[in-house]
Amino acid sequence: MPAIRGLIREFPDTLMQDNLPPSEAFFVATEGERIVGCCALEIYSKRLAEIRSLAVTKDFQRKGIAKQLIQTCVAEAKEHGVYEILCITGTQDIFEKYGFGPFNKEKYALIKIL
């Protein structure tokens, strides 16, 4: 988990740093001993799961790592019988490539932090 937290800290403006999913929810991509990418799948019910905390270190971006992590999460959700996956992201284009789209034509996810 410390290596995953370190990777996520590389993106303080785009990734939520608090309330990370548990370590068992994460998939990681490695180069040797180094974690160069991560993504978590949180399964809420048979109906719904969420892809969270997708991060690939800058010097390993554009090498297909994010694609593999997303595909791994989707496969894992299918294996658990989940039939809807959501993601809240500032980089829609990568998820749109893999079939994600707005829910009911909504364009924004809103949050209120208490």
Number of C-alpha atoms within 10 A of each C-alpha: 11 8 12 20 14 13 20 23 15 14 15 9 8 14 17 13 14 7 6 17 14 11 11 10 15 21 18 19 17 11 9 7 6 10 16 21 25 25 24 24 27 19 18 11 12 13 12 15 21 18 22 23 25 21 25 25 16 12 8 13 13 10 10 10 20 21 15 16 24 22 13 17 24 21 13 14 23 14 9 13 13 18 13 15 19 17 18 14 17 10 9 13 11 14 17 11 10 12 7 14 16 13 10 6 7 8 9 11 10 6 6 4 3 3
